[in-house]
């Protein structure tokens, strides 16, 4: 299975970028983790227009066979054990490409919601995109340590 962590925009904080790369490297012991930053050059303060532009870029990049999971405040809430089970279920279902997508500041366009296979929530709190990417990278690593019975997660 190909595993991706995709996000709109680039990481602005060097310390978070370093942490994300660290978890990407740690995860690679179990599974390669592809990082994709979707850069939008056109700036606008019109949320609808921004979401449409982002959606066009996202949908052009997402492979047809990919299982797309949106990070969304209204998504399913799960603990680390449930998240690791979710990843394991995707592996057992022979999912070819599992993509976790962090949207832009205005959320997702309806066309992206329609394409998505799942929605999950990291928390009821709202995080800056840099921090959400860091948290998700850590949770992906944690999920693989749980699945491989390695000492990292404590129950």
VOTI-841201 format. One line per field, with one value per residue (C-alpha): residue in three letters; z, x, y. Coordinates in steps of 0.02 Angstrom, whole numbers, plus 50000, padded with zeros to 5 digits. Layout:
BEGIN
aa	c(ALA;...) .
c3	c(Z;...) .
c1	c(X;...) .
c2	c(Y;...) .
This chain:
BEGIN
aa	c(UNK;UNK;UNK;UNK;UNK;UNK;UNK;UNK;UNK;UNK;UNK;UNK;UNK;UNK;UNK;UNK;UNK;UNK;UNK;UNK;UNK;UNK;UNK;UNK;UNK;UNK;UNK;UNK;UNK;UNK;UNK;UNK;UNK;UNK;UNK;UNK;UNK;UNK;UNK;UNK;UNK;UNK;UNK;UNK;UNK;UNK;UNK;UNK;UNK;UNK;UNK;UNK;UNK;UNK;UNK;UNK;UNK;UNK;UNK;UNK;UNK;UNK;UNK;UNK;UNK;UNK;UNK;UNK;UNK;UNK;UNK;UNK;UNK;UNK;UNK;UNK;UNK;UNK;UNK;UNK;UNK;UNK;UNK;UNK;UNK;UNK;UNK;UNK;UNK;UNK;UNK;UNK;UNK;UNK;UNK;UNK;UNK;UNK;UNK;UNK;UNK;UNK;UNK;UNK;UNK;UNK;UNK;UNK;UNK;UNK;UNK;UNK;UNK;UNK;UNK;UNK;UNK;UNK;UNK;UNK;UNK;UNK;UNK;UNK;UNK;UNK;UNK;UNK;UNK;UNK;UNK;UNK;UNK;UNK;UNK;UNK;UNK;UNK;UNK;UNK;UNK;UNK;UNK;UNK;UNK;UNK;UNK;UNK;UNK;UNK;UNK;UNK;UNK;UNK;UNK) .
c3	c(50000;49958;50103;50085;50197;50087;50137;50059;50078;50142;50321;50386;50552;50535;50701;50646;50476;50565;50676;50527;50435;50591;50600;50413;50437;50587;50491;50346;50456;50427;50277;50160;50196;50048;50090;49962;49980;49863;49831;49777;49703;49677;49833;49871;50022;49945;50030;49891;49757;49860;49893;49708;49657;49791;49738;49557;49610;49734;49617;49475;49586;49678;49586;49541;49645;49799;49964;50012;50195;50236;50401;50449;50613;50576;50540;50642;50807;50853;50978;50927;50938;50824;50704;50692;50661;50523;50437;50461;50385;50232;50215;50232;50101;49981;49966;49836;49894;50059;50064;50217;50162;50266;50183;50170;50295;50227;50225;50073;49920;49903;49756;49871;50001;49864;49809;49987;50053;50238;50354;50520;50653;50750;50887;50923;50935;50783;50743;50625;50471;50517;50686;50613;50492;50635;50742;50598;50554;50736;50740;50580;50658;50820;50720;50640;50807;50876;50726;50743;50933;50957;51119;51087;51126;51306;51344) .
c1	c(50000;50061;50034;50023;50006;49950;49919;49872;50018;50194;50254;50308;50386;50558;50543;50378;50452;50597;50475;50369;50524;50578;50411;50418;50590;50530;50377;50487;50546;50372;50299;50358;50262;50243;50228;50141;50119;49988;50038;49909;49987;49828;49781;49603;49500;49346;49328;49221;49347;49495;49409;49368;49550;49614;49486;49544;49725;49679;49565;49691;49823;49724;49735;49568;49601;49659;49565;49552;49533;49496;49550;49391;49323;49159;49246;49248;49338;49451;49587;49759;49708;49557;49665;49791;49645;49584;49754;49760;49586;49647;49795;49683;49565;49713;49696;49823;49846;49790;49796;49765;49726;49737;49638;49665;49609;49430;49406;49360;49253;49099;49180;49320;49194;49106;49270;49323;49304;49316;49328;49419;49447;49608;49518;49370;49501;49559;49745;49857;49893;50076;50031;49894;50021;50143;50009;49950;50129;50155;49990;50034;50200;50110;49986;50126;50212;50047;50022;50200;50197;50346;50368;50306;50121;50072;49899) .
c2	c(50000;50174;50295;50483;50634;50778;50958;51123;51244;51229;51213;51383;51331;51252;51159;51079;51037;50951;50854;50801;50739;50645;50552;50520;50440;50339;50278;50222;50076;50004;50094;50233;50393;50510;50695;50805;50992;51064;51242;51370;51526;51627;51724;51777;51822;51741;51570;51496;51541;51478;51311;51290;51323;51203;51071;51078;51048;50911;50815;50826;50744;50609;50442;50364;50208;50305;50296;50480;50526;50707;50784;50874;50939;50849;50685;50526;50542;50399;50360;50296;50113;50142;50242;50099;49979;50095;50086;49897;49881;49976;49858;49705;49777;49788;49976;50030;50209;50283;50473;50581;50759;50918;51058;51243;51376;51379;51190;51086;51119;51010;50918;50859;50799;50702;50619;50575;50399;50447;50595;50592;50723;50746;50841;50953;51091;51189;51178;51276;51171;51152;51079;50967;50894;50863;50779;50671;50619;50567;50471;50378;50327;50278;50173;50074;50045;49980;49866;49800;49781;49894;49993;50170;50176;50141;50078) .
